[in-house]
Amino acid sequence: MFEYILKEDKIAVLWFGKPLADLNNAPAELKGKVTMNQAKMPDQAMEMLERRNYQVIVVQLSQDNFEFRYNWLRKVVAKYPGIIRIMLNDGLQSYQVAKASELCHRSLLFTSGVAELFHEVGQSLRLIQSSNKAVIREYVGAIERLPSLPGVYVALNDALASDTTGAAEIAAIIERDPAMSAKILQLVNSAFFALSSKVFKIKDAVVILGVRQIRDLFLVSRIFEHFPQDRNWSGFSFENLFDRCMVVGRFARAICREQRVSADIADKAFLAALLQDIGMLVIATREAEHYSAVLQEAAMLDHPLYAIEKLRLGVTHMEVGAYMLGLWNLPPEVVEAVLYHSNPNATSSDKFTPLTAVHLADSILPDVVNLNNCRISSRINEKYLTRLGLQHKLSRWQQMSEDFAAQLYSGSGNGF
């Protein structure tokens, strides 16, 4: 249960806020492995971070202390992005959970036990180790034009952090980039969203779709624009891949609604689905001929694409994508969904997460048309669904997918 913690020499935990009721009853196998120090004030906690190398922060968040501690967490992410951040939900409202969970690797109720807490710490360690291997860093580091996080996206995040920013202010931020504003309106008015009337203003798009969804559309549009398809690549159309990611995102959100999970999980599933295949763009741009051979071999052997990628390239498109998202400090649950969307049983959680929705949507919907007839999309992992107790719902989701499948590429791509 704690194998990833036990692999470490020592784990130093900074505890900010009230401790769990059974904190002193840590599992026996962790004694001597984990040390904990408590802070009660933001300034004290920041000073402790400056004096010592902590691997984990656990922060207790309640309605009374939320704004102070949320703003403190934002500073921590900016200054110490590599620290694992666990939030303890002590009676938060749903919008507060959504805001804070974008900054944290895991979210637990304050009533959780210490064993569950350290299990989540272990899973967070695994995510960081799996998405930040030396071979992945070297592969991505060799790319000459690695995109940075767009300034407009950063500004939208700052606006989301404020409870007073209105639709007009959000629209003004997006309109700083006229070209991308036009593309956002193109997407909003496309068949993907099937709105009853045409939208002409960014402000109206923000009101209809919400800030988070507009922000996420901006990010994925910018990334696909950064990696245009060149003449060396003919394995599949980048336009069609973009179109499919859009549909997978909307289907993943629909699955979340069907499961009646929180809007926060649905938002993260949507973003992860939009970004799930950005690693393919990177690899196809970096080594087109080699990647074409990888697709051909995967098709010939009928093996999962990620398995042949690992064998021939040393990395998978999931690892490359997750690493890039980690560099940008995107929500850890989004990084996890991108990293494991084709192999979800590699995780140990038995909860419905953004990963679950993305895996289902990607596996059920038709694949991207490609030159080698390679299975680029995921395959349903029945062991994973059985572990989560969801196998009996598969036929329902397959039925739901028909409307979304009809929106997929039919010869006139709508993407970039």
N, C-alpha and C positions, 0 to 999 in steps of 0.2 A: 504493500500500500504506500510505503514511503521511500521506494527505491531511489527516486531521483534526489531526494534529500540526503539519503545515506551515501550517495556517490560524492557529495561535497565534503570538504574537510570540516568546515564549520558554517553554520547559517546564523548570521546576526540579524535579529528582528527588531525594528523600531516600532513600538506600540504607541499610537497616538489616540488617547481617549480612554474610556472605561474598558477594563479587561473583561473577557468572558468569565462566566461564573465558574467554569471548571478549568480555568487556565493553568492552575497549579497541578492539574492531573494530566500532564502531557504523557503520551504513550511512552512506555519504558524504553523502546528502541531509539527514541530521539533524545534521551537524556545524555548530556555531554556533547551532543551534536548541535543543539540549538541554544542560543543565548538570546535573552529578551531584555530590552530597556524601554521604560515607559516615559513618554512626554505628555504634558498636560496643556501646553500652550504652543501656538504655531512658531513663535520665535525660538522657543526652547528646542522644538523638534528640528528646526532648520539648523540650529547650532550643532545639535548632535549629529546630523547628517554630514556636516562639514568636518567634524572631528573624527568620525569613524566610518569605515566602509561597510554599510549595511546592504544586505542582499534583498531584504523584504521590509516593506512598510505595511502595517495593518492600521487602518484608520476607522474609528467609530464615528458614524455620521447620523445625527438626529436632526429634526426640524429646527431645533434651537441653535445648533452650531453649524448648520449646513453651509451658509455663505462663506464664513471665515475658513472653514476647513476645505471647502471646494476650491476656493481661490488659492489656498496653500498647496493643494494637490496640483493645480495647474503650474505653479512655480516649480514644484518637485519634478514634474514631467519634463519641463523645459531644461532644468539644470542637471537632473539625474535620470535620464530616460531609461537606463538599464535596470533600475530597481523594480522588483516585483511589487505591485500595489494591490492590496486586498482591501475591499471596503466592507464594513459591517453595517448593514442597514438596520438602524434603530428607530423604526417608525417613520421612515421617509415617505413623502408623497411620490406618486409614480413619475412625475416630471423631474423630480430631484434624482431619483434612481437613474433615469435615462441620462441626465447630464453627467452624473458622477461616474457611471459605468463606462463612459467613453474614455475615461482616464485610468481605469483600473483593469487589472488582469482578471479578477474574479470578484463576484458580489455574493455575500452571504448574509443571512439574517443574523441579527445580534444574538438570537437564541440558539445559534448553531453551537455544536460542541467543538472542543479543541482538536479532536481527531479529524473531524471534517475540515477544519481550517487548514491543518497541515497537509491533508490530502490535496487540497486546492493549491497550496504552495508548491507541492511536488509537481502537479500538472502544469503550473505556470513555468516552473523550471524547465520542464520537458519542452514546452512550446518555445522558450527562448533558445534552448540548446539546439533544437531541431531546425529552427529557422535562421540560425546565425552561425552555421558551421563554416570553417575556414574555406572549404572548397566552394561554398556558395558565395562567400565574400569575394573570393578571387575571380569567380566567373563573372559576377555582376560588376566587379571593379574594373574589368577589362573593357567595359562598354564606354565608348568615347562620349556619348551624349545621354548620360543618365539624367532623367528629368528630376527637377526639384519640386517640392510641394508648391503649387501655385499660390501666389500672394493673395489672390481673391479667396481661395479656399481657407487660408489662415484667417483672413478677415471675417469670413462667414463663421468660422469656429468661435472667434472672439464675440461676434454678435450673438451667437447661440448661447454663450456663457452669460449673457446679460438678460435679465427678465424684462427689460424696458425697451428693447429694440423692436421697432415695428416693421411692417411689410415695406413701407416706403424706404426706410434706411437699408433694409436688406437688398431691395431692388437697386438702390444707388451703388451698393458695393459691387453687385454683379455687373452693372452697366459700365464699370470702369474698363471692362474688356468688351468692346462693342462686338467683335467677331464672335466671341463665345456666347454673348447674350443672344445673338441671332441664332446660333446653333441650339441653344437651350429652348428657344421658342419653337424652332423646327421640331425638336424632339417632343415637346409638350403637345404640339398640334398633330403629331403623327398618330398612326393607328395603334401604336403601343399603349397610349393612354385613353383612347376612344372617348375624348371629351365631347359633350353635347354641342358646344359652340367653340368657335375659334378664339384663341387667346392672342392678343396683340401686344400686351405689356408684361414686362417681367414682374411687376408688382402683382398683377392678377395671377400669374403663374405661381408666385410665392403663396398667395392666399389659397389657391386651389390645391396645390400639391404639398405645401408645407416647406419650411426652410431646410430641413434635413434632406429631403428628397431632391430639392433643387441643388443644394450643395453637393450631393453625391453625383448627380448628373453632370455638374460642372467638372468635378474631378475626373470622372471616367472619360468624358469628352476630351479633356485636355491631354490625358495620357494617350488615348488612341490617336490624337492629332500629332503627338510627339513622335510616334512610331508609324509613319506612313508606309504603306506597302510599296516596295520598290520592284524593279523589273527582275531582280534576282530571285524573287519568291513567287511561286505559283501553286504551292501546296493547297492553300485555301485562301479565300478572300477575307482580308481584314475587315472589310465592310460587313460581310455576313457574320463574322465572329462578333463584331460589335452589336449587330442586330440581335443575335442569339443571346448575348449576355443581358441585353435589355429585357428580353422576354423571360429568361430564366429568373431575373430579378423580380419581375412582377409576379411570376408564378410562385416563387419562394415566399413573397409577401402574402399571397393568397393562401398558401399552406399554413403560414403562421396564423392567419385569421381563422382558418378552419380549426386549428388547434387551440384557439383562444389564448394564445400566449401574449405577453406584453407588447406594446407598440415598440418598445426599445429593442426587443429581439427581432421584430419584423423589420425595423429600420436597418439593423446591422446585417440581417440576412439579405436585404435588398442591395446594400453597398457591397457586401462580399461577393454576391452573384455578379454584379457589374464588373468586379475586379478579378474574378476567379482565374481568368485566362490571360492576364497581362504578361505572365511569364512566357507564354507562347510568342507574343509579339517580340519580346526581347530576344529569344533564341532564334526565331526566324529572321530577325534583322541582323543578328550577330553572325550566324553561320547557316545561311539558307540552304546550301547544297547538302550539308551534313544533316540538317534537321529533316529535309525531304527524305533522306535515306532512313532516318529513324522512323518516320511515319510509315514508310513502305514496309519496313521490317515488322513493326507492330501490327500492321494489317495482315501481312503474310502469315505471321505466327498466331494471330488472334490473341495477342497479349495486351494487357492494359498499356496505354501509351506511356504512363509515368514509369513503368517498369523498364521499358526499353530506353527511355530517356536517361534513367539512372545508370543503366548498363553502358550506354554508348557515350553519354555526355558527362557523366559524373554528378549531374544535378537533374532535378525535375522542374517542369514549368511551375508546379505548385510551390516548390522551395524558392525559386527565383522571385515569383510574385510576392510570396509572404515576406521574404527578406526586404524587398523594396518597401512594402507597406510598413514593416517594422522601422525602417530608416525614417519614415515620415511620421512615426508615432501615431499611426491609426489605431483605433480601438483593438485591444488584444483579441477579443472574440471575432473580430473581422479577420485578423491575421490568421487565427486558428482555422476559421472556415475555409480560407483560401488554401492554407497549407495541407489540410486533410480532406478536402471536398471529394476527392476520388478514392480515399482510403480512410473513411471515418472510424473504422474499427480499430485503428491505431491509437485512438483516444480511449479513455476509461470512464468518461462521464456517462451516467444513465439518465441525464436530463435532456429535454428538448432544447436545443441551442440554435443559434444561427447556422452552425455547421449542418445540423439535421435538415433544415429547410433547403439549404443550398445543395446538399448531396441529393436530396429527393428530386428537386426541380431539374437539376442538371442531368440526372440519370434517366428521368422519365421523358423529357422532351426530345424530339428528333435532333439528330446530330447536325453539325455544320457540313455542308457539301464540301468534299475535298478530293483531290486528284487521285489519292491512293485508296479511297473507300476505307480509311482508317477510322476506328472508333475513337474519336477525340474526346467525347463526353465521358462522364463517369458511368459505371455499371452499378446497379442496385446492390448494395451490400446487405444481404439478408441476415447475416450474423449481427450486424449493427442494429438493424430494425428490430430483430428479436430481443436483443439486449435491452432496448428501450421500450419493448412491448407495443410496437407500432405495426408489426407485420400484417395485422388484420385490416389496416386502413389503406394498404397499398392500392387495392382496386379502386377505392374512392378517389385517391389522388390521380390515378391514371385516367379516370373518367373526367376529373376536373381539368386535366391537361389539354383536352381536345380544343378548347377555345383558344388557349395560348399557343398551341402548336400551329393553329391556322394563321397566326401572325408571323410565323417564321419565313425565312427567305424562300421566295418562289420565282426568283429570276430578275428582280428589280430592287436590289439592296437599298435600304434607306439610311444606312449608317454613314460613317466617314470614309 
